[in-house]
Amino acid sequence: MSENEAVMRWDPYSLTYDSEFDDFWRGHLARRERRLLLVLGKGFDVRALETARRLRDLRANAEVWLLAFHNGQDDSELRRKRTDQNAEGLAKLFDVSRIKEVDIDIGSAFGSPVASVNTYTQLRTAGDPTQFDDVVIDISAMPRMVAMTTVAVLLKRLDDADRTGKRVNLHVAVAESVSADLKSGQGSLRDQVSFVRGFSGELTAQTTEDLPRVWFPVLGESQSDRLDKIHQHLTPDEICPVVPFPSREPRRGDEIIYAHRDILFDTFQVEPRNILLACEYNPFEAYKQIFEAMDRYRRALSELGGCKAFVSPLSSKLLSIAVLLACYDHLFGDVPGKRLKVGIPYVETAVYADPVQEPDTPFELYSMWIRGEWELVDASAAGALTEGVGDDGPIPAA
């Protein structure tokens, strides 16, 4: 490693999935008495309660923050019915006295995109996460901007608390299914591009307006409209599309590129050699692939004053977490020399269509141990599927 290369915080990492989920959490909860905070979305997704159900079956001592997001519109009968069913199911798992609803206005269909800003504000006043031993964020039923902001806010807050001696574990869970995401009700898009709060990339700052802009759109199915809106907003100098590979479906990456060939190669004039690959089913491997691609541009352009890097999460929820970790690490991690200006642009859904998910939609449950004890202990003691351990020290203040 050269002296100018950044050190990746989540290399090694701790990841547990599917059949090992219960084994990991059973061992984790058995080591000592733990007070858990479970943060999840009040949504209509059929996967909304899977993490809560698994933790309750393991007799986890948990309090719940239920993020109740709304856009001021009346829900359809189907979405309202499924949302109510999920809320009632949660109340059967955990006593209602332990469930706190956190109201989040994500903005009307024709208003400004405020989901990230309002999520940040509401979470900052919801309570003190440092009073818990473990915080578990289940993003399965959260809109993309709510999910990414929730993880970013709590990660930064717990990183800051770590410097005062409060080491709190942070986990991100998701019931992952590409087919279920595609059937969750895509709806229509907003006109405006929004950014995860704190990750604007200084797009409009006059002092850095001459810096080159590099855009990494992480691609999924049917994203042409989002690509067009974000491209017009960013006007990037370089585009590096990221496609899922390896994937559960071996040809998925090829099919995504083929479906977007007109906008990528004819409209955007993307160079085929700029296409990057990111592992679909391992968010930490995808994080490393995205982080390293960003770092190559940082090092190459540092002598010219630096650059701005924008990463758009247009694929699965797992890959969205990979995007967030890569951007967070470049913004706050162990990066020598000149840092990137990092942005996470996205186009939110304005009006959701009815979901066509079936209750028995197959999925895999993932648990990502983002921060806390695993950074200090031996991998065998962590009890997770871990590629080693390490301690990167405190995270600098924002």
C-alpha positions in Angstrom: 0.0 0.0 0.0 1.4 3.4 -0.9 1.5 6.2 1.6 -1.3 8.0 -0.3 -3.8 5.1 -0.2 -6.7 5.3 2.2 -7.2 2.7 4.9 -10.6 1.0 4.6 -12.5 0.9 7.9 -14.6 -2.1 7.0 -11.8 -4.3 5.7 -12.0 -6.8 7.6 -15.8 -6.9 8.3 -18.5 -8.8 10.1 -21.4 -10.1 8.0 -24.0 -12.8 8.8 -26.7 -14.0 6.5 -29.6 -16.3 6.1 -29.3 -19.5 8.0 -26.5 -18.1 10.3 -28.6 -15.1 11.4 -30.1 -16.9 14.4 -26.8 -18.5 15.4 -25.0 -15.2 15.4 -27.7 -13.4 17.4 -28.2 -16.3 19.8 -24.4 -16.2 20.6 -24.3 -12.4 20.7 -27.2 -12.2 23.2 -25.9 -15.0 25.3 -22.5 -13.4 26.1 -24.0 -10.8 28.5 -27.2 -8.9 29.3 -27.8 -6.5 26.4 -30.3 -3.7 26.0 -31.3 -3.4 22.4 -32.8 -0.6 20.3 -34.6 -1.8 17.2 -35.2 0.8 14.5 -37.5 -0.2 11.7 -40.0 1.3 9.2 -43.7 1.4 9.4 -44.4 0.3 5.9 -46.3 -2.1 3.7 -43.5 -4.4 2.7 -44.1 -8.1 3.4 -40.6 -8.3 4.9 -41.1 -5.5 7.4 -41.2 -7.7 10.5 -38.7 -10.5 9.8 -35.9 -9.1 11.8 -38.2 -8.1 14.7 -39.7 -11.6 14.7 -36.3 -13.4 14.7 -35.0 -11.2 17.6 -38.2 -11.7 19.6 -37.9 -15.5 19.2 -34.4 -15.2 20.6 -35.8 -13.3 23.6 -34.0 -10.1 22.8 -34.7 -7.3 25.3 -35.5 -4.6 22.8 -37.1 -1.2 22.6 -38.4 -0.1 19.3 -38.3 3.1 17.3 -40.9 2.7 14.6 -40.3 5.3 11.8 -43.7 6.3 10.5 -43.1 8.1 7.2 -45.8 9.8 5.2 -46.1 12.2 2.3 -49.5 13.8 3.2 -51.4 11.7 0.7 -54.0 9.1 1.3 -52.7 5.6 0.9 -54.5 3.1 -1.2 -56.6 0.5 0.6 -54.0 -2.3 -0.1 -51.0 -0.3 1.2 -53.0 0.9 4.2 -54.1 -2.6 5.0 -50.6 -4.1 4.8 -49.1 -1.2 6.8 -51.7 -1.7 9.6 -51.1 -5.5 9.6 -47.4 -4.9 10.0 -48.0 -2.4 12.9 -50.4 -4.8 14.6 -47.9 -7.7 14.1 -45.1 -5.6 15.7 -47.4 -4.9 18.8 -47.8 -8.6 19.2 -44.0 -9.1 19.3 -43.1 -6.3 21.6 -45.3 -4.6 24.2 -46.8 -1.3 22.9 -45.2 0.5 25.9 -41.8 -0.4 24.3 -42.7 0.9 20.9 -42.1 4.6 20.1 -43.4 6.0 16.8 -41.1 8.6 15.2 -43.2 10.7 12.7 -41.3 11.6 9.5 -42.8 13.8 6.9 -41.1 12.8 3.6 -42.7 15.6 1.6 -45.7 15.8 -0.8 -45.4 14.5 -4.3 -45.1 18.0 -5.7 -43.1 19.6 -2.9 -39.4 19.8 -2.2 -37.7 16.5 -1.4 -37.3 16.7 2.4 -37.1 13.0 3.4 -33.4 13.0 4.4 -33.5 16.3 6.2 -36.6 15.4 8.2 -35.3 12.0 9.0 -32.1 13.5 10.4 -34.1 16.1 12.5 -36.5 13.5 13.9 -33.8 11.0 14.8 -31.8 13.6 16.5 -34.7 14.3 18.9 -36.1 10.7 19.1 -34.0 9.7 22.1 -30.4 8.8 23.1 -29.1 5.7 21.3 -26.0 5.7 23.5 -28.1 4.3 26.3 -28.3 1.0 24.6 -25.7 -1.8 24.2 -26.8 -2.6 20.6 -28.7 -0.6 18.0 -30.3 -2.6 15.2 -31.5 -0.8 12.1 -33.8 -2.9 9.9 -34.1 -1.1 6.5 -36.3 -3.7 4.9 -39.5 -1.5 4.9 -37.8 1.9 4.7 -37.8 4.2 1.7 -34.2 4.5 0.3 -33.5 8.1 1.6 -35.0 7.3 5.0 -32.9 4.1 5.3 -29.6 5.7 4.3 -30.1 8.8 6.4 -31.0 6.6 9.4 -27.8 4.6 9.1 -25.7 7.6 8.5 -27.1 9.6 11.5 -26.9 6.8 14.0 -23.4 5.7 12.8 -22.0 9.2 13.2 -23.7 9.7 16.5 -22.3 6.4 17.9 -18.9 7.1 16.5 -18.8 10.4 18.2 -20.0 8.9 21.5 -17.2 6.3 21.2 -14.6 9.0 22.0 -16.3 9.6 25.4 -16.0 5.9 26.3 -19.5 4.8 25.2 -19.0 1.9 22.8 -22.3 0.9 21.3 -22.7 -1.8 18.7 -24.5 -0.8 15.5 -26.0 -3.4 13.2 -27.9 -3.0 9.9 -30.4 -5.8 9.0 -32.3 -6.3 5.8 -34.5 -9.0 4.3 -33.0 -8.9 0.8 -34.9 -9.9 -2.3 -34.3 -8.2 -5.7 -37.6 -9.6 -7.0 -39.5 -8.3 -3.9 -38.0 -4.9 -4.4 -39.1 -4.8 -8.0 -42.7 -5.8 -6.9 -42.9 -3.3 -4.0 -44.7 -0.7 -6.1 -42.4 1.6 -8.1 -44.8 4.5 -8.8 -43.8 7.8 -10.2 -40.6 9.8 -9.5 -40.1 13.3 -8.1 -38.8 16.0 -10.5 -36.0 17.1 -8.2 -32.8 15.3 -7.2 -32.1 15.1 -3.5 -29.0 14.2 -1.4 -28.5 12.2 1.7 -28.0 14.9 4.4 -24.4 15.6 5.0 -23.4 14.1 1.6 -24.0 16.9 -0.9 -20.5 16.7 -2.5 -20.5 20.6 -2.4 -22.2 20.4 -5.8 -23.2 24.1 -5.8 -20.3 25.5 -3.8 -18.6 28.4 -5.7 -15.2 27.7 -4.1 -15.1 24.2 -5.6 -17.1 24.7 -8.8 -14.1 24.0 -11.0 -13.3 20.6 -9.6 -14.0 17.6 -11.9 -17.1 15.7 -11.1 -17.0 11.9 -11.2 -20.3 10.0 -11.0 -20.8 6.4 -9.9 -24.4 5.3 -10.6 -24.9 1.9 -9.0 -27.4 0.3 -11.4 -30.5 -1.8 -11.0 -33.4 -2.5 -13.2 -35.5 0.2 -14.9 -33.5 3.2 -13.8 -33.3 5.2 -17.0 -35.5 8.0 -15.7 -33.5 8.4 -12.5 -30.3 8.3 -14.5 -31.5 11.1 -16.8 -32.6 13.4 -13.9 -29.4 12.9 -11.9 -27.2 13.4 -14.9 -28.9 16.7 -15.8 -28.4 17.8 -12.2 -24.8 16.8 -11.8 -23.4 17.4 -15.4 -20.5 15.0 -14.5 -17.2 15.0 -16.3 -16.7 11.3 -15.9 -19.2 8.5 -15.4 -18.4 5.0 -14.0 -21.5 2.8 -13.9 -21.4 0.1 -11.3 -23.3 -3.1 -12.1 -24.0 -6.0 -9.7 -21.5 -8.9 -10.3 -21.2 -11.5 -9.1 -25.0 -11.9 -8.7 -27.5 -14.5 -7.7 -28.7 -14.4 -11.3 -25.5 -14.8 -13.4 -26.6 -12.7 -16.3 -28.2 -9.9 -14.2 -25.4 -7.4 -14.7 -25.3 -8.0 -18.5 -29.1 -7.6 -18.7 -29.0 -4.3 -16.7 -26.3 -2.9 -19.0 -28.2 -4.0 -22.1 -31.5 -2.5 -20.8 -29.7 0.8 -20.3 -27.5 0.7 -23.3 -29.1 3.7 -25.1 -28.8 6.2 -22.2 -25.4 4.9 -21.1 -23.6 4.7 -24.4 -25.5 6.9 -26.8 -26.7 9.7 -24.5 -24.0 9.7 -21.8 -21.2 8.5 -24.0 -19.9 6.2 -21.3 -16.6 4.4 -22.1 -17.1 0.6 -21.7 -13.8 0.4 -19.7 -15.3 2.7 -17.1 -17.9 0.0 -16.1 -17.2 -1.3 -12.6 -18.4 -4.5 -10.8 -19.7 -4.8 -7.3 -20.8 -7.9 -5.5 -24.6 -8.1 -5.3 -24.9 -10.2 -2.1 -21.9 -9.0 0.0 -22.3 -5.4 0.9 -18.8 -5.2 2.4 -17.1 -6.5 -0.7 -19.2 -4.1 -2.8 -18.2 -1.3 -0.4 -14.5 -2.1 -1.0 -15.0 -2.1 -4.7 -16.7 1.2 -4.7 -14.4 2.7 -2.2 -11.3 1.7 -4.1 -12.7 3.1 -7.4 -13.4 6.4 -5.7 -9.9 6.4 -4.1 -8.2 5.9 -7.5 -9.8 9.2 -8.7 -8.9 10.9 -5.4 -5.2 10.0 -5.8 -5.0 10.6 -9.5 -6.5 14.1 -9.3 -5.1 15.2 -5.9 -2.2 17.1 -7.6 -4.8 19.0 -9.6 -6.7 20.2 -6.6 -9.0 17.1 -6.1 -12.4 16.2 -7.4 -16.0 15.6 -6.4 -17.3 12.1 -6.3 -21.1 11.3 -6.5 -22.5 7.8 -5.9 -26.1 7.1 -6.7 -27.8 4.0 -5.0 -30.1 2.8 -7.8 -29.9 -0.9 -7.1 -30.7 -3.2 -4.1 -30.8 -2.2 -0.5 -27.7 -4.1 0.3 -25.8 -2.2 -2.4 -27.2 1.0 -1.0 -25.6 0.3 2.3 -22.3 -0.4 0.4 -22.7 3.0 -1.2 -23.2 4.7 2.2 -20.2 3.0 3.8 -17.9 3.9 0.9 -19.0 7.5 1.0 -18.9 7.7 4.8 -15.4 6.3 5.0 -14.1 8.8 2.4 -15.7 11.6 4.3 -14.7 10.6 7.9 -12.3 7.7 7.7 -8.5 7.3 7.5 -7.8 9.1 4.3 -4.4 10.8 3.8 -4.0 14.0 1.9 -6.8 15.7 0.2 -10.2 14.2 0.7 -12.9 13.8 -1.9 -16.0 16.0 -1.9 -18.6 13.2 -1.5 -22.2 13.3 -2.6 -25.1 10.8 -2.6 -27.7 12.0 -5.1 -31.0 10.2 -5.6 -34.4 10.7 -7.1 -37.2 9.7 -4.6 -40.5 8.1 -5.5 -43.3 10.7 -5.4 -46.3 8.4 -5.6 -46.1 4.7 -4.9 -48.0 2.1 -7.0 -49.7 -0.8 -5.2 -47.2 -3.6 -4.3 -47.6 -6.9 -6.1 -45.5 -8.8 -3.5 -46.9 -12.1 -2.2 -46.6 -13.0 1.5 -44.4 -15.9 0.7 -41.9 -13.9 -1.4 -38.5 -15.5 -0.9 -35.7 -13.5 0.7 -32.4 -13.8 2.5 -31.9 -12.1 5.9 -28.6 -10.2 6.4 -27.1 -8.7 9.5 -24.2 -6.3 9.1 -22.2 -5.4 12.2 -21.2 -1.9 11.4 -19.4 -0.7 14.5 -18.7 -1.6 18.1 -17.1 -4.6 19.9 -16.2 -6.5 16.7 -13.5 -3.8 16.0 -11.7 -4.8 19.2 -12.1 -8.6 19.6 -10.9 -11.7 17.8 -13.0 -13.0 14.9 -13.7 -16.3 16.7 -15.1 -14.4 19.7 -17.3 -12.2 17.4 -19.2 -15.2 16.3 -20.0 -13.8 12.9 -18.9 -14.6 9.4 -16.0 -12.3 9.7 -12.9 -11.7 7.5 -10.7 -10.8 10.5 -10.9 -7.8 12.8 -9.3 -4.5 13.5 -9.7 -1.1 15.2 -9.4 2.0 13.1 -9.7 4.3 16.1 -12.1 7.2 16.6 -13.9 8.9 13.7 -13.3 12.6 13.3 -16.1 15.0 14.1 -18.3 16.4 11.3 
